[in-house]
Amino acid sequence: MTWTADQPLVSLRDVHKSFGAVPVLKGISFDVMKGGVVCIIGPSGSGKSTLLRCINALVPIDRGSIRVEGQEVHDPKLDKLALRRKVGMVFQQYNLFPHRTALQNVMMAPIHVLKQDKAAVEARARALIQKVRLAGKEDAYPGELSGGQQQRVAIARSLAMNPDVMLFDEVTAALDPETVKEVLVTIRELAAEGMTCMLVTHEMGFAREIADHIYFTDRGVIVEHGPPKEFFSNARDPRTRQFLSQIL
């Protein structure tokens, strides 16, 4: 199937996922266009993180369809490495290699996985570290960096694979308030440059500012969705209103 830019970059149709007897996703459907910024919000345990992991094929789905650039993510014949090049993911935990410097962490996948030229990879990695405003920290080890700095290295590491869409799973949840802003500024700049972004977040002010569309999930279903202005000022479903009243 040939994908064109007027089609959704990411398309989910009736996605179901259970862990054992516990249903986590119960028929999720929505589209994300190229350059779109989508925020997924909802209470803990509502399936948000599982949804992102399904898009990246880290978690298999039970039924339904997830397509990225027209390719079925859960097709057994799909090259998962090719998918991971298209779909970058940044997790709540930074998962950096502690015995590698920031620069080495960013360079590892393009060199070892993509077999790219080391000199070219290093030049790009240095540019990415500068892009996430960590110039001067190239030779620092993760243990010498703050949580916010480590998370920005993790973002640079994901960008080193040249993805078409970035998934952010509660990337500020483990950070202290002072370092949250550094990470959000980095994501804001990526979105402004046209990177397609999907974020699971509890940062409502940030979601209101950055998103084109908000999806509120509860108990495995999309309860309500809409543009931020309409969503936050005119939520219709009682569950949405209750959730927003607790966190705003």
C-alpha positions in Angstrom: 0.0 0.0 0.0 1.4 3.4 -1.0 1.0 6.1 1.7 0.5 9.7 0.7 0.7 12.8 3.0 -3.1 13.5 2.7 -3.8 10.2 4.5 -3.4 9.7 8.2 0.2 9.0 9.3 -1.1 6.9 12.2 -4.5 5.2 11.9 -6.1 3.1 14.6 -9.3 1.1 14.0 -11.2 -0.8 16.7 -8.1 -1.7 18.7 -8.6 -4.2 21.5 -6.0 -5.4 24.0 -6.4 -7.5 27.1 -3.8 -8.7 29.6 -5.1 -12.1 30.8 -8.7 -11.6 31.7 -8.3 -7.8 32.1 -9.4 -5.8 29.0 -7.2 -2.7 28.7 -8.2 -1.3 25.3 -11.8 -1.8 24.2 -12.2 -0.6 20.6 -9.9 2.5 20.2 -10.2 4.3 16.8 -8.7 7.6 15.7 -6.3 9.1 13.2 -3.2 11.3 13.4 -2.2 13.3 10.4 1.3 14.2 9.4 2.5 17.1 11.6 -0.4 16.6 14.0 0.0 16.8 17.8 -2.3 14.6 19.8 -2.4 14.4 23.6 -4.0 11.4 25.3 -5.1 12.1 28.9 -7.0 10.1 31.5 -6.8 8.4 34.9 -4.1 5.9 35.7 -4.9 2.4 34.3 -7.1 3.7 31.5 -4.9 2.2 28.8 -2.9 5.2 27.6 0.6 3.9 27.9 -0.5 0.5 26.5 -1.9 2.3 23.5 1.4 3.9 22.7 3.2 0.6 23.1 0.8 -1.0 20.7 1.5 1.7 18.0 5.2 0.9 18.3 4.6 -2.9 18.2 6.1 -3.3 21.7 2.8 -4.9 22.8 0.7 -7.1 20.4 -3.0 -6.3 19.9 -5.8 -8.8 20.2 -7.8 -7.5 17.3 -8.3 -4.3 15.2 -5.8 -2.5 13.0 -3.0 0.0 13.6 -1.4 1.5 10.5 1.7 3.7 10.3 2.2 5.3 6.9 -0.3 2.7 5.5 1.6 -0.3 6.9 -0.1 -2.7 9.3 2.0 -2.5 12.4 1.0 -6.0 13.6 1.5 -7.7 10.3 3.9 -10.7 11.1 5.8 -9.9 7.9 6.5 -6.3 8.8 10.1 -5.5 9.6 10.0 -4.3 13.2 13.3 -2.5 12.8 11.9 -0.5 9.9 8.9 0.4 12.0 11.0 1.5 14.9 12.9 3.8 12.6 9.6 5.5 11.7 8.2 5.5 15.2 10.4 7.0 17.9 9.4 6.5 21.5 10.5 8.2 24.7 9.5 6.6 28.0 8.9 7.8 31.6 12.2 6.2 32.6 15.2 7.4 30.5 16.7 3.9 29.9 20.1 5.4 29.1 23.2 3.2 29.2 24.9 4.3 32.4 28.4 3.3 31.2 28.1 5.4 28.0 28.4 9.1 27.7 25.5 11.3 26.5 27.1 11.4 23.0 27.6 7.6 22.9 24.0 7.0 24.0 22.7 9.1 21.1 25.1 7.4 18.6 24.6 3.8 19.5 21.4 2.9 17.5 22.4 4.6 14.2 25.8 2.8 14.3 24.9 -0.6 15.7 21.4 -1.0 14.3 21.4 1.1 11.2 25.1 0.5 10.4 25.6 4.1 9.5 28.9 5.8 9.1 30.4 6.7 12.5 31.7 10.2 11.5 28.3 11.2 10.0 26.4 9.8 13.0 28.7 11.7 15.4 28.1 14.9 13.6 24.4 14.4 13.7 24.5 13.3 17.4 26.4 16.5 18.4 23.8 18.6 16.5 20.9 16.8 18.3 22.5 17.3 21.7 22.8 21.0 20.9 19.2 20.9 19.7 18.0 19.7 23.1 20.2 22.4 24.7 22.8 20.2 26.2 25.8 21.5 24.4 28.9 20.9 26.6 27.4 17.7 28.1 28.4 15.4 25.3 31.0 13.6 27.5 28.9 13.5 30.6 27.7 10.1 31.9 23.9 9.7 32.8 24.8 9.7 36.5 26.3 13.2 36.2 23.1 14.6 34.6 19.8 15.7 36.2 16.6 13.8 35.4 15.6 16.5 33.0 18.9 16.4 31.2 18.8 12.6 31.0 15.3 12.8 29.5 16.5 15.3 26.9 19.4 12.9 26.0 16.7 10.2 25.6 14.8 12.5 23.2 18.0 13.2 21.2 18.6 9.4 21.1 15.2 8.8 19.6 15.6 11.6 17.1 18.9 10.1 15.9 16.9 7.4 14.1 15.1 10.1 12.0 11.6 9.0 13.0 8.4 10.3 11.2 6.4 10.3 14.5 7.4 10.6 18.1 5.6 8.9 21.0 6.0 10.4 24.5 4.8 8.3 27.4 4.5 10.4 30.5 8.0 11.7 29.9 7.9 14.3 32.8 6.2 12.1 35.4 9.5 11.1 37.1 11.0 14.6 37.0 11.0 17.2 39.7 9.1 20.4 38.9 12.2 22.5 38.1 13.3 20.1 35.3 9.8 19.4 33.8 9.9 22.8 31.9 13.2 21.9 30.2 11.7 18.8 28.7 8.4 20.4 27.7 10.3 23.2 25.9 12.2 20.6 23.8 8.9 18.8 22.9 7.3 22.1 22.1 10.1 23.0 19.7 9.8 19.6 17.9 6.1 20.1 17.4 6.6 23.6 16.1 9.1 22.2 13.5 6.4 19.9 12.2 7.2 16.6 14.0 4.1 14.4 14.3 3.8 13.8 18.1 1.6 11.7 20.3 1.8 12.4 24.0 0.4 10.6 27.1 0.6 13.4 29.7 -0.8 14.7 33.0 0.5 18.2 32.2 -2.8 19.8 31.3 -1.5 23.3 30.7 1.0 21.9 28.2 -1.6 19.7 26.5 -3.9 22.7 26.2 -1.1 24.7 24.6 0.6 22.2 22.3 -2.1 19.8 21.1 -4.2 20.0 18.0 -6.6 17.4 19.5 -7.1 15.9 23.0 -8.4 12.4 23.6 -9.7 11.5 27.1 -9.6 7.8 27.8 -11.2 5.9 30.7 -11.4 2.2 31.3 -10.1 1.4 27.8 -12.4 3.6 25.7 -12.2 7.1 24.3 -14.8 8.9 26.4 -14.5 12.3 24.7 -12.2 14.2 22.3 -11.9 17.5 20.6 -9.6 20.5 20.0 -8.1 21.8 23.3 -10.1 25.0 23.6 -13.4 23.2 23.2 -12.3 20.2 25.2 -11.2 22.1 28.3 -14.0 24.7 28.3 -16.9 22.7 27.2 -16.5 19.0 28.2 -19.8 17.2 27.8 -19.3 13.8 29.4 -19.7 13.6 33.2 -16.5 11.4 33.5 -14.5 14.0 31.6 -15.8 16.9 33.7 -15.1 14.9 36.9 -11.5 14.1 35.7 -10.8 17.7 34.8 -12.2 19.1 38.0 -9.7 16.9 39.9 -6.6 18.1 38.1 -7.3 21.6 36.9 
